[in-house]
Amino acid sequence: MNARKRLALTAAAAAVTGGLALAPAVSASAAPAPAKQGSATVLRAPSNCPRGYLCVYPQANYQGTPKKVAGNNRDLRRYGGAFNFPLSAYNNGTRCNVTVWEKPNFRGHHAKLNRGTGWKFIGSNLMTIYSNKWC
């Protein structure tokens, strides 16, 4: 896009928003990710993530043996593995979104993962997943 067209679109957007600061556009198909690196929606669940589960992986791009949980969990520390340093996750739930927390008992930094979406690379913003709650 040339500079003139970009300037015209910026001015039009500013007029519509009443001069509010513009934010970068976010793809409607992208799942919100806790990582700065971003993530993409997967059209179908990874083959090793059963229907009805939150699957957390020790490697990016849904690689490695996942830890799988269904239902609300106040303390996932006892399961170890991918929950200690998750690098990707997928919500294959059947009814709702899941919120994950970095600490037990639904405390600390948290992020919501919409049903049918995943984070291909979580990054360093969510170093652990120690509790989760659906809907």
TIKOLBA-315166 format. One record per atom (N, C-alpha, C, O): x, y, z; residue in one letter; atom name; residue number from 1. Coordinates in steps of 0.02 Angstrom, whole numbers, plus 50000, padded with zeros to 5 digits. Atoms other than C-alpha are relative to their C-alpha. Layout:
% residues N
    c1    c2    c3 type atom seq
     X     Y     Z    A   CA NUM
...
END
This chain:
% residues 135
    c1    c2    c3 type atom seq
 50043 49942 50000    M    N   1
 50000 50000 50000    M   CA   1
 50045 50061 50000    M    C   1
 50093 50065 50039    M    O   1
 49957 49941 50003    N    N   2
 50073 50168 49954    N   CA   2
 49986 50047 50058    N    C   2
 49935 50042 50092    N    O   2
 50004 49955 49942    A    N   3
 50101 50306 50081    A   CA   3
 49939 50045 49998    A    C   3
 49909 50058 50050    A    O   3
 50058 49956 50006    R    N   4
 49962 50419 50014    R   CA   4
 49936 49963 50021    R    C   4
 49895 49990 50057    R    O   4
 50060 50039 49982    K    N   5
 49830 50281 50029    K   CA   5
 49999 49984 50075    K    C   5
 49947 49986 50106    K    O   5
 49996 50014 49928    R    N   6
 49892 50234 50203    R   CA   6
 49982 50060 50041    R    C   6
 49946 50054 50091    R    O   6
 50016 49938 49965    L    N   7
 49882 50415 50260    L   CA   7
 49925 50015 49997    L    C   7
 49896 50036 50047    L    O   7
 50071 49988 50008    A    N   8
 49705 50431 50191    A   CA   8
 49960 49952 50044    A    C   8
 49911 49973 50076    A    O   8
 50035 50048 49957    L    N   9
 49650 50272 50281    L   CA   9
 50008 50017 50074    L    C   9
 49962 50009 50113    L    O   9
 49988 49980 49931    T    N  10
 49730 50331 50443    T   CA  10
 49957 50059 50019    T    C  10
 49927 50060 50073    T    O  10
 50041 49940 49986    A    N  11
 49641 50499 50432    A   CA  11
 49927 49981 50005    A    C  11
 49891 50006 50048    A    O  11
 50070 50021 49998    A    N  12
 49475 50415 50395    A   CA  12
 49985 49962 50065    A    C  12
 49933 49972 50095    A    O  12
 50009 50037 49938    A    N  13
 49497 50297 50542    A   CA  13
 49999 50047 50060    A    C  13
 49958 50037 50105    A    O  13
 49999 49953 49944    A    N  14
 49540 50441 50658    A   CA  14
 49935 50039 50003    A    C  14
 49910 50054 50057    A    O  14
 50063 49964 50001    A    N  15
 49385 50534 50603    A   CA  15
 49943 49957 50027    A    C  15
 49901 49982 50064    A    O  15
 50053 50046 49977    V    N  16
 49275 50382 50634    V   CA  16
 50005 49988 50075    V    C  16
 49954 49984 50109    V    O  16
 49991 50016 49929    T    N  17
 49350 50347 50805    T   CA  17
 50002 50062 50044    T    C  17
 50012 50057 50104    T    O  17
 49999 49939 49960    G    N  18
 49345 50528 50859    G   CA  18
 50071 50019 50021    G    C  18
 50080 50052 50072    G    O  18
 49931 49983 49984    G    N  19
 49534 50542 50857    G   CA  19
 50033 49954 50049    G    C  19
 50088 49969 50073    G    O  19
 49969 50047 49955    L    N  20
 49568 50392 50968    L   CA  20
 50062 49971 49967    L    C  20
 50067 49967 49906    L    O  20
 49938 50029 50027    A    N  21
 49739 50315 50949    A   CA  21
 49983 49934 49965    A    C  21
 49941 49896 49988    A    O  21
 50011 50061 50038    L    N  22
 49744 50177 50821    L   CA  22
 50042 49944 50028    L    C  22
 50099 49954 50049    L    O  22
 49965 50059 49978    A    N  23
 49792 50002 50872    A   CA  23
 50010 49954 49940    A    C  23
 49971 49957 49893    A    O  23
 49991 50045 50055    P    N  24
 49862 49869 50759    P   CA  24
 49940 49953 49993    P    C  24
 49910 49933 50043    P    O  24
 50056 50045 50013    A    N  25
 49730 49760 50678    A   CA  25
 50018 49930 50024    A    C  25
 50076 49909 50019    A    O  25
 49991 50069 49978    V    N  26
 49708 49585 50749    V   CA  26
 49956 49957 49957    V    C  26
 49898 49972 49945    V    O  26
 50037 50046 50042    S    N  27
 49655 49442 50640    S   CA  27
 49943 49969 50039    S    C  27
 49952 49947 50096    S    O  27
 50058 50029 49966    A    N  28
 49481 49380 50683    A   CA  28
 50009 49926 50011    A    C  28
 49976 49897 50055    A    O  28
 49991 50072 49993    S    N  29
 49541 49201 50663    S   CA  29
 50055 49982 50050    S    C  29
 50063 49923 50065    S    O  29
 49945 50016 49954    A    N  30
 49687 49216 50784    A   CA  30
 49975 49992 50071    A    C  30
 49935 50032 50095    A    O  30
 50018 50010 49930    A    N  31
 49669 49147 50958    A   CA  31
 50041 50047 50042    A    C  31
 50100 50059 50027    A    O  31
 49961 49958 49957    P    N  32
 49721 49264 51097    P   CA  32
 50056 49959 50031    P    C  32
 50044 49903 50053    P    O  32
 49943 50037 49974    A    N  33
 49893 49212 51156    A   CA  33
 50034 50039 50054    A    C  33
 50038 50100 50051    A    O  33
 49964 49965 49949    P    N  34
 49988 49251 51312    P   CA  34
 50069 50020 49978    P    C  34
 50102 50060 50012    P    O  34
 49932 49987 50022    A    N  35
 50149 49258 51213    A   CA  35
 50003 50059 49953    A    C  35
 49956 50073 49916    A    O  35
 49989 49943 50045    K    N  36
 50218 49409 51124    K   CA  36
 50007 49975 49928    K    C  36
 49993 50012 49881    K    O  36
 49988 50026 50066    Q    N  37
 50259 49296 50977    Q   CA  37
 49935 49984 49963    Q    C  37
 49937 49978 49901    Q    O  37
 50064 50012 50033    G    N  38
 50075 49262 50941    G   CA  38
 49985 49927 49992    G    C  38
 50023 49883 50012    G    O  38
 50023 50069 50008    S    N  39
 49981 49107 50894    S   CA  39
 49948 49998 49946    S    C  39
 49922 50050 49925    S    O  39
 50049 50006 50053    A    N  40
 49864 49041 50764    A   CA  40
 49947 49948 50019    A    C  40
 49961 49901 50056    A    O  40
 50054 50048 49990    T    N  41
 49699 48951 50768    T   CA  41
 50014 49939 49956    T    C  41
 50033 49945 49898    T    O  41
 49993 50061 50038    V    N  42
 49709 48771 50714    V   CA  42
 49929 49978 49982    V    C  42
 49885 49976 50025    V    O  42
 50067 50018 50021    L    N  43
 49560 48714 50612    L   CA  43
 49975 49936 50031    L    C  43
 49915 49929 50042    L    O  43
 50021 50060 49964    R    N  44
 49558 48544 50694    R   CA  44
 50051 49986 50054    R    C  44
 50109 50008 50051    R    O  44
 49957 50013 49942    A    N  45
 49630 48482 50856    A   CA  45
 50058 49954 49981    A    C  45
 50053 49914 49935    A    O  45
 49945 50047 50010    P    N  46
 49798 48396 50863    P   CA  46
 49975 49929 50013    P    C  46
 49931 49919 50056    P    O  46
 50026 50069 49996    S    N  47
 49773 48208 50845    S   CA  47
 50007 49969 50069    S    C  47
 49970 49923 50086    S    O  47
 49991 50028 49933    N    N  48
 49836 48174 51021    N   CA  48
 49966 50040 50055    N    C  48
 49983 50034 50114    N    O  48
 50039 49962 49951    C    N  49
 49714 48294 51105    C   CA  49
 49927 49979 49994    C    C  49
 49891 50000 49949    C    O  49
 50069 50025 50004    P    N  50
 49549 48205 51141    P   CA  50
 49947 50054 50009    P    C  50
 49959 50104 50042    P    O  50
 50057 49955 49994    R    N  51
 49383 48292 51128    R   CA  51
 49981 50008 50073    R    C  51
 49977 49959 50110    R    O  51
 50019 49986 49931    G    N  52
 49334 48377 51291    G   CA  52
 50057 50018 50045    G    C  52
 50047 50029 50105    G    O  52
 49941 49989 49958    Y    N  53
 49511 48409 51352    Y   CA  53
 50037 50064 49982    Y    C  53
 50034 50089 49926    Y    O  53
 49948 49950 50010    L    N  54
 49636 48549 51374    L   CA  54
 50064 49960 49996    L    C  54
 50080 49922 50042    L    O  54
 49937 50035 50008    C    N  55
 49801 48483 51309    C   CA  55
 50057 50050 50002    C    C  55
 50057 50100 49965    C    O  55
 49943 49956 49991    V    N  56
 49964 48564 51362    V   CA  56
 50063 49961 49979    V    C  56
 50074 49905 50002    V    O  56
 49943 50034 50031    Y    N  57
 50124 48521 51267    Y   CA  57
 50067 50027 50024    Y    C  57
 50073 50087 50038    Y    O  57
 49933 49979 49979    P    N  58
 50308 48526 51317    P   CA  58
 50040 50033 49944    P    C  58
 50094 50060 49957    P    O  58
 49965 49971 50057    Q    N  59
 50357 48585 51143    Q   CA  59
 49952 50044 49960    Q    C  59
 49891 50036 49965    Q    O  59
 50041 49957 50043    A    N  60
 50296 48717 51021    A   CA  60
 49966 49958 49946    A    C  60
 49986 49902 49932    A    O  60
 50037 50032 50055    N    N  61
 50173 48672 50883    N   CA  61
 49969 49933 50018    N    C  61
 49966 49888 49977    N    O  61
 50035 50060 49977    Y    N  62
 50084 48539 50987    Y   CA  62
 50042 49937 49994    Y    C  62
 50016 49884 49977    Y    O  62
 49954 50057 50005    Q    N  63
 50236 48425 50990    Q   CA  63
 50016 49974 50070    Q    C  63
 50014 50011 50119    Q    O  63
 49984 50033 49937    G    N  64
 50285 48303 51126    G   CA  64
 49938 49969 50029    G    C  64
 49883 49975 50002    G    O  64
 50056 50033 49967    T    N  65
 50175 48206 51244    T   CA  65
 49962 50051 50041    T    C  65
 49990 50081 50087    T    O  65
 50038 49949 49964    P    N  66
 50035 48319 51305    P   CA  66
 49976 49977 50068    P    C  66
 49966 49917 50080    P    O  66
 50037 50011 49938    K    N  67
 49965 48332 51479    K   CA  67
 49928 50019 49985    K    C  67
 49917 50072 49955    K    O  67
 50070 49989 50019    K    N  68
 49775 48320 51464    K   CA  68
 49958 50006 50064    K    C  68
 49963 49965 50109    K    O  68
 50044 49991 49943    V    N  69
 49647 48387 51587    V   CA  69
 49930 50018 49976    V    C  69
 49920 50053 49926    V    O  69
 50070 49983 50011    A    N  70
 49458 48397 51589    A   CA  70
 49973 50022 50067    A    C  70
 49994 49997 50119    A    O  70
 50027 49974 49938    G    N  71
 49359 48491 51718    G   CA  71
 50045 50053 50030    G    C  71
 50100 50066 50005    G    O  71
 49963 49948 49965    N    N  72
 49418 48626 51837    N   CA  72
 50053 49968 50044    N    C  72
 50041 49916 50074    N    O  72
 49944 50026 49960    N    N  73
 49585 48599 51924    N   CA  73
 50032 50056 50039    N    C  73
 50058 50104 50010    N    O  73
 49970 49949 49957    R    N  74
 49645 48701 52073    R   CA  74
 50076 49994 50004    R    C  74
 50110 50044 50017    R    O  74
 49928 50009 49993    D    N  75
 49820 48626 52074    D   CA  75
 50025 49945 49952    D    C  75
 50015 49886 49963    D    O  75
 49974 50046 50050    L    N  76
 49904 48547 51923    L   CA  76
 50074 49983 50012    L    C  76
 50103 49946 49973    L    O  76
 49929 50011 49987    R    N  77
 50078 48545 52000    R   CA  77
 50017 49926 50007    R    C  77
 50070 49904 49986    R    O  77
 49986 50071 49988    R    N  78
 50064 48361 52047    R   CA  78
 50009 49961 49935    R    C  78
 50039 49907 49935    R    O  78
 49993 50035 50064    Y    N  79
 50056 48315 51862    Y   CA  79
 50066 50016 49966    Y    C  79
 50086 49979 49921    Y    O  79
 49935 49983 50027    G    N  80
 50220 48402 51820    G   CA  80
 50002 50006 49924    G    C  80
 49953 50028 49893    G    O  80
 49993 50001 50072    G    N  81
 50284 48386 51643    G   CA  81
 49986 50067 49967    G    C  81
 50013 50118 49987    G    O  81
 50015 49941 50041    A    N  82
 50213 48510 51519    A   CA  82
 49971 50058 50040    A    C  82
 49977 50116 50019    A    O  82
 50028 49946 49961    F    N  83
 50125 48609 51655    F   CA  83
 50054 50044 50031    F    C  83
 50041 50102 50047    F    O  83
 49945 49962 49971    N    N  84
 50294 48664 51724    N   CA  84
 50030 50051 49953    N    C  84
 50051 50104 49975    N    O  84
 49975 49952 50049    F    N  85
 50350 48749 51564    F   CA  85
 49965 49985 49933    F    C  85
 49994 49955 49888    F    O  85
 50039 50015 50061    P    N  86
 50214 48741 51431    P   CA  86
 50024 50040 49940    P    C  86
 50038 50100 49946    P    O  86
 49980 49963 50060    L    N  87
 50262 48786 51254    L   CA  87
 49944 50004 49949    L    C  87
 49948 50044 49902    L    O  87
 50059 49993 50042    S    N  88
 50095 48756 51168    S   CA  88
 49941 49968 50036    S    C  88
 49950 49928 50081    S    O  88
 50061 50027 49967    A    N  89
 49915 48717 51217    A   CA  89
 49942 50003 49950    A    C  89
 49941 50045 49905    A    O  89
 50059 50001 50043    Y    N  90
 49751 48674 51134    Y   CA  90
 49938 49985 50042    Y    C  90
 49938 49941 50084    Y    O  90
 50063 50010 49965    N    N  91
 49572 48688 51199    N   CA  91
 49954 49960 49954    N    C  91
 49925 49987 49907    N    O  91
 50044 50043 50039    N    N  92
 49476 48541 51128    N   CA  92
 49936 49987 50039    N    C  92
 49905 49934 50032    N    O  92
 50061 50005 49960    G    N  93
 49332 48571 51249    G   CA  93
 49938 49996 49956    G    C  93
 49939 50016 49898    G    O  93
 50062 50009 50039    T    N  94
 49155 48532 51194    T   CA  94
 49950 50057 50010    T    C  94
 49906 50066 49969    T    O  94
 50052 49950 49986    R    N  95
 49060 48677 51273    R   CA  95
 50026 50071 50011    R    C  95
 49991 50119 49996    R    O  95
 49981 49932 49981    C    N  96
 49166 48823 51328    C   CA  96
 50074 50013 49998    C    C  96
 50115 49969 49983    C    O  96
 49931 49977 49998    N    N  97
 49326 48921 51343    N   CA  97
 50031 49977 50066    N    C  97
 49996 49958 50113    N    O  97
 49965 50018 49939    V    N  98
 49458 48882 51472    V   CA  98
 50049 50056 50017    V    C  98
 50083 50084 49974    V    O  98
 49952 49952 49975    T    N  99
 49557 49003 51578    T   CA  99
 50054 49962 50037    T    C  99
 50038 49918 50078    T    O  99
 49944 50033 49966    V    N 100
 49730 48948 51636    V   CA 100
 50037 50052 50041    V    C 100
 50044 50110 50020    V    O 100
 49963 49956 49954    W    N 101
 49828 49023 51781    W   CA 101
 50069 49972 50011    W    C 101
 50081 49912 50007    W    O 101
 49931 50020 49988    E    N 102
 50013 49020 51818    E   CA 102
 50011 49972 50070    E    C 102
 50062 49942 50084    E    O 102
 49993 50024 49931    K    N 103
 49983 48979 52002    K   CA 103
 49940 49958 50020    K    C 103
 49887 49963 49988    K    O 103
 50057 50039 49976    P    N 104
 49873 48856 52097    P   CA 104
 49944 50045 50027    P    C 104
 49955 50104 50041    P    O 104
 50058 49965 49971    N    N 105
 49700 48907 52158    N   CA 105
 49979 50061 49960    N    C 105
 49956 50111 49988    N    O 105
 50023 49947 50046    F    N 106
 49666 49018 52006    F   CA 106
 50030 50068 50017    F    C 106
 49995 50118 50021    F    O 106
 49966 49939 49982    R    N 107
 49796 49148 52052    R   CA 107
 50057 50015 49951    R    C 107
 50080 49972 49914    R    O 107
 49944 49978 50041    G    N 108
 49929 49247 51963    G   CA 108
 49978 50018 49930    G    C 108
 49919 50026 49915    G    O 108
 50012 49983 50070    H    N 109
 49944 49289 51779    H   CA 109
 49956 49945 49970    H    C 109
 49964 49886 49984    H    O 109
 50044 50048 50031    H    N 110
 49808 49207 51676    H   CA 110
 49983 50020 49928    H    C 110
 49994 50077 49908    H    O 110
 50019 49988 50070    A    N 111
 49747 49191 51498    A   CA 111
 49942 49954 49982    A    C 111
 49937 49898 50007    A    O 111
 50058 50040 50022    K    N 112
 49588 49130 51414    K   CA 112
 50016 49970 49931    K    C 112
 50040 50004 49886    K    O 112
 49991 50035 50063    L    N 113
 49598 49001 51276    L   CA 113
 49931 49979 49975    L    C 113
 49898 49937 50006    L    O 113
 50066 50014 50027    N    N 114
 49442 48994 51169    N   CA 114
 49994 49928 49976    N    C 114
 50042 49897 49955    N    O 114
 50014 50069 50023    R    N 115
 49361 48828 51127    R   CA 115
 50018 49993 49926    R    C 115
 50003 50037 49886    R    O 115
 49982 50013 50069    G    N 116
 49429 48752 50968    G   CA 116
 50060 50040 49975    G    C 116
 50070 50044 49914    G    O 116
 49941 49963 50020    T    N 117
 49587 48858 50968    T   CA 117
 50060 49978 50041    T    C 117
 50053 49943 50091    T    O 117
 49940 50019 49964    G    N 118
 49765 48838 51022    G   CA 118
 50054 50053 49996    G    C 118
 50050 50098 49954    G    O 118
 49940 49959 50002    W    N 119
 49927 48927 51059    W   CA 119
 50056 49956 49974    W    C 119
 50075 49908 50007    W    O 119
 49946 50039 50029    K    N 120
 50063 48859 50946    K   CA 120
 50066 50012 50035    K    C 120
 50110 49968 50037    K    O 120
 49939 49984 49962    F    N 121
 50197 48947 51048    F   CA 121
 49981 50048 50056    F    C 121
 49964 50105 50043    F    O 121
 50021 49960 49943    I    N 122
 50161 49012 51222    I   CA 122
 50053 50053 50017    I    C 122
 50036 50109 50034    I    O 122
 49948 49952 49984    G    N 123
 50329 49096 51251    G   CA 123
 50011 50006 50074    G    C 123
 49996 49960 50113    G    O 123
 49980 49991 49930    S    N 124
 50386 49168 51416    S   CA 124
 49949 50037 50043    S    C 124
 49962 50049 50102    S    O 124
 50050 49963 49961    N    N 125
 50228 49259 51472    N   CA 125
 49959 49955 50045    N    C 125
 49924 49980 50090    N    O 125
 50038 50048 49958    L    N 126
 50151 49102 51549    L   CA 126
 50047 49942 50013    L    C 126
 50045 49891 49977    L    O 126
 49947 50049 49988    M    N 127
 50294 49002 51624    M   CA 127
 49974 49934 50028    M    C 127
 50006 49882 50019    M    O 127
 50030 50061 49973    T    N 128
 50181 48877 51712    T   CA 128
 49924 50004 49989    T    C 128
 49896 50058 49980    T    O 128
 50074 50004 49999    I    N 129
 50000 48820 51703    I   CA 129
 49984 49955 50059    I    C 129
 49989 49894 50055    I    O 129
 50011 50038 49939    Y    N 130
 49954 48768 51879    Y   CA 130
 49928 49997 50023    Y    C 130
 49913 49965 50073    Y    O 130
 50072 50009 49987    S    N 131
 49765 48788 51879    S   CA 131
 49962 50019 49938    S    C 131
 49985 50059 49897    S    O 131
 50043 49984 50058    N    N 132
 49624 48796 51752    N   CA 132
 49927 49997 50020    N    C 132
 49908 49960 50065    N    O 132
 50072 49998 49988    K    N 133
 49439 48834 51749    K   CA 133
 49964 50009 49933    K    C 133
 49982 50053 49893    K    O 133
 50039 49997 50062    W    N 134
 49314 48806 51608    W   CA 134
 49943 50050 50008    W    C 134
 49915 50059 50062    W    O 134
 50052 49948 50004    C    N 135
 49189 48941 51557    C   CA 135
 50012 50050 50053    C    C 135
 49975 50099 50060    C    O 135
END
